[in-house]
Amino acid sequence: MKLSNKFNFIVLKDIWNKFRDIPVNENDEIDIDFYIWKKGTDKFLIWHWFDERCPNNLHDDLMFIKEK
């Protein structure tokens, strides 16, 4: 992983940590605007955005981090 990629991942991790606190309605849509996403955006669309940017995948890199 290059230094620039590591920096990008740190920013990505910070955004993910903030996303965890965003309220979601019964239709799995966010209830408030968050960064580039408007209220009503499907949370799974946002998850895919994160997954595409993770070095490995969203599950391993941000959701269920294993201690090394």
Biotite code that builds the C-alpha atoms (Angstrom):
import biotite.structure as struc

atoms = struc.array([
    struc.Atom([0.000, 0.000, 0.000], chain_id="A", res_id=1, res_name="MET", atom_name="CA", element="C"),
    struc.Atom([1.443, 3.373, -1.011], chain_id="A", res_id=2, res_name="LYS", atom_name="CA", element="C"),
    struc.Atom([1.538, 6.237, 1.481], chain_id="A", res_id=3, res_name="LEU", atom_name="CA", element="C"),
    struc.Atom([-1.166, 8.108, -0.433], chain_id="A", res_id=4, res_name="SER", atom_name="CA", element="C"),
    struc.Atom([-3.378, 5.011, -0.361], chain_id="A", res_id=5, res_name="ASN", atom_name="CA", element="C"),
    struc.Atom([-2.811, 4.666, 3.375], chain_id="A", res_id=6, res_name="LYS", atom_name="CA", element="C"),
    struc.Atom([-3.818, 8.306, 3.897], chain_id="A", res_id=7, res_name="PHE", atom_name="CA", element="C"),
    struc.Atom([-6.926, 7.770, 1.778], chain_id="A", res_id=8, res_name="ASN", atom_name="CA", element="C"),
    struc.Atom([-7.834, 4.728, 3.841], chain_id="A", res_id=9, res_name="PHE", atom_name="CA", element="C"),
    struc.Atom([-7.485, 6.715, 7.077], chain_id="A", res_id=10, res_name="ILE", atom_name="CA", element="C"),
    struc.Atom([-9.923, 9.300, 5.694], chain_id="A", res_id=11, res_name="VAL", atom_name="CA", element="C"),
    struc.Atom([-12.232, 6.527, 4.487], chain_id="A", res_id=12, res_name="LEU", atom_name="CA", element="C"),
    struc.Atom([-12.182, 4.929, 7.936], chain_id="A", res_id=13, res_name="LYS", atom_name="CA", element="C"),
    struc.Atom([-13.038, 8.270, 9.552], chain_id="A", res_id=14, res_name="ASP", atom_name="CA", element="C"),
    struc.Atom([-16.026, 8.762, 7.234], chain_id="A", res_id=15, res_name="ILE", atom_name="CA", element="C"),
    struc.Atom([-17.173, 5.186, 7.942], chain_id="A", res_id=16, res_name="TRP", atom_name="CA", element="C"),
    struc.Atom([-17.006, 5.796, 11.685], chain_id="A", res_id=17, res_name="ASN", atom_name="CA", element="C"),
    struc.Atom([-19.198, 8.876, 11.262], chain_id="A", res_id=18, res_name="LYS", atom_name="CA", element="C"),
    struc.Atom([-21.593, 6.979, 8.991], chain_id="A", res_id=19, res_name="PHE", atom_name="CA", element="C"),
    struc.Atom([-22.297, 4.475, 11.774], chain_id="A", res_id=20, res_name="ARG", atom_name="CA", element="C"),
    struc.Atom([-24.123, 7.251, 13.664], chain_id="A", res_id=21, res_name="ASP", atom_name="CA", element="C"),
    struc.Atom([-26.371, 8.283, 10.765], chain_id="A", res_id=22, res_name="ILE", atom_name="CA", element="C"),
    struc.Atom([-30.018, 7.383, 11.388], chain_id="A", res_id=23, res_name="PRO", atom_name="CA", element="C"),
    struc.Atom([-31.629, 5.000, 8.915], chain_id="A", res_id=24, res_name="VAL", atom_name="CA", element="C"),
    struc.Atom([-35.379, 4.574, 8.380], chain_id="A", res_id=25, res_name="ASN", atom_name="CA", element="C"),
    struc.Atom([-37.379, 1.353, 8.001], chain_id="A", res_id=26, res_name="GLU", atom_name="CA", element="C"),
    struc.Atom([-36.620, 1.374, 4.245], chain_id="A", res_id=27, res_name="ASN", atom_name="CA", element="C"),
    struc.Atom([-32.848, 1.359, 4.874], chain_id="A", res_id=28, res_name="ASP", atom_name="CA", element="C"),
    struc.Atom([-32.563, 4.982, 3.695], chain_id="A", res_id=29, res_name="GLU", atom_name="CA", element="C"),
    struc.Atom([-30.509, 7.579, 5.532], chain_id="A", res_id=30, res_name="ILE", atom_name="CA", element="C"),
    struc.Atom([-32.637, 10.142, 7.379], chain_id="A", res_id=31, res_name="ASP", atom_name="CA", element="C"),
    struc.Atom([-30.260, 13.091, 6.939], chain_id="A", res_id=32, res_name="ILE", atom_name="CA", element="C"),
    struc.Atom([-27.815, 14.360, 4.344], chain_id="A", res_id=33, res_name="ASP", atom_name="CA", element="C"),
    struc.Atom([-24.351, 12.863, 4.861], chain_id="A", res_id=34, res_name="PHE", atom_name="CA", element="C"),
    struc.Atom([-21.285, 14.012, 2.923], chain_id="A", res_id=35, res_name="TYR", atom_name="CA", element="C"),
    struc.Atom([-22.123, 13.438, -0.776], chain_id="A", res_id=36, res_name="ILE", atom_name="CA", element="C"),
    struc.Atom([-25.367, 11.533, -0.113], chain_id="A", res_id=37, res_name="TRP", atom_name="CA", element="C"),
    struc.Atom([-28.765, 13.144, 0.256], chain_id="A", res_id=38, res_name="LYS", atom_name="CA", element="C"),
    struc.Atom([-31.430, 12.173, 2.745], chain_id="A", res_id=39, res_name="LYS", atom_name="CA", element="C"),
    struc.Atom([-33.269, 9.153, 1.350], chain_id="A", res_id=40, res_name="GLY", atom_name="CA", element="C"),
    struc.Atom([-30.189, 7.460, -0.134], chain_id="A", res_id=41, res_name="THR", atom_name="CA", element="C"),
    struc.Atom([-30.245, 3.691, 0.339], chain_id="A", res_id=42, res_name="ASP", atom_name="CA", element="C"),
    struc.Atom([-27.634, 2.680, 2.938], chain_id="A", res_id=43, res_name="LYS", atom_name="CA", element="C"),
    struc.Atom([-26.592, -0.271, 0.771], chain_id="A", res_id=44, res_name="PHE", atom_name="CA", element="C"),
    struc.Atom([-25.642, 2.117, -2.036], chain_id="A", res_id=45, res_name="LEU", atom_name="CA", element="C"),
    struc.Atom([-23.374, 3.871, 0.464], chain_id="A", res_id=46, res_name="ILE", atom_name="CA", element="C"),
    struc.Atom([-21.959, 0.543, 1.648], chain_id="A", res_id=47, res_name="TRP", atom_name="CA", element="C"),
    struc.Atom([-21.053, -0.280, -1.973], chain_id="A", res_id=48, res_name="HIS", atom_name="CA", element="C"),
    struc.Atom([-19.288, 3.086, -2.287], chain_id="A", res_id=49, res_name="TRP", atom_name="CA", element="C"),
    struc.Atom([-17.143, 2.192, 0.722], chain_id="A", res_id=50, res_name="PHE", atom_name="CA", element="C"),
    struc.Atom([-16.562, -1.365, -0.517], chain_id="A", res_id=51, res_name="ASP", atom_name="CA", element="C"),
    struc.Atom([-15.227, -0.085, -3.859], chain_id="A", res_id=52, res_name="GLU", atom_name="CA", element="C"),
    struc.Atom([-12.654, 2.061, -2.032], chain_id="A", res_id=53, res_name="ARG", atom_name="CA", element="C"),
    struc.Atom([-11.425, -0.407, 0.579], chain_id="A", res_id=54, res_name="CYS", atom_name="CA", element="C"),
    struc.Atom([-8.088, -2.126, -0.098], chain_id="A", res_id=55, res_name="PRO", atom_name="CA", element="C"),
    struc.Atom([-9.649, -5.556, 0.559], chain_id="A", res_id=56, res_name="ASN", atom_name="CA", element="C"),
    struc.Atom([-13.378, -5.149, 1.077], chain_id="A", res_id=57, res_name="ASN", atom_name="CA", element="C"),
    struc.Atom([-15.790, -3.336, 3.369], chain_id="A", res_id=58, res_name="LEU", atom_name="CA", element="C"),
    struc.Atom([-16.442, -6.387, 5.510], chain_id="A", res_id=59, res_name="HIS", atom_name="CA", element="C"),
    struc.Atom([-12.782, -7.047, 6.359], chain_id="A", res_id=60, res_name="ASP", atom_name="CA", element="C"),
    struc.Atom([-11.421, -3.502, 6.346], chain_id="A", res_id=61, res_name="ASP", atom_name="CA", element="C"),
    struc.Atom([-14.115, -1.525, 8.175], chain_id="A", res_id=62, res_name="LEU", atom_name="CA", element="C"),
    struc.Atom([-16.961, -3.654, 9.449], chain_id="A", res_id=63, res_name="MET", atom_name="CA", element="C"),
    struc.Atom([-15.272, -6.627, 11.118], chain_id="A", res_id=64, res_name="PHE", atom_name="CA", element="C"),
    struc.Atom([-11.635, -5.711, 11.639], chain_id="A", res_id=65, res_name="ILE", atom_name="CA", element="C"),
    struc.Atom([-9.479, -8.572, 12.881], chain_id="A", res_id=66, res_name="LYS", atom_name="CA", element="C"),
    struc.Atom([-6.670, -7.759, 15.270], chain_id="A", res_id=67, res_name="GLU", atom_name="CA", element="C"),
    struc.Atom([-3.226, -8.573, 13.873], chain_id="A", res_id=68, res_name="LYS", atom_name="CA", element="C"),
])
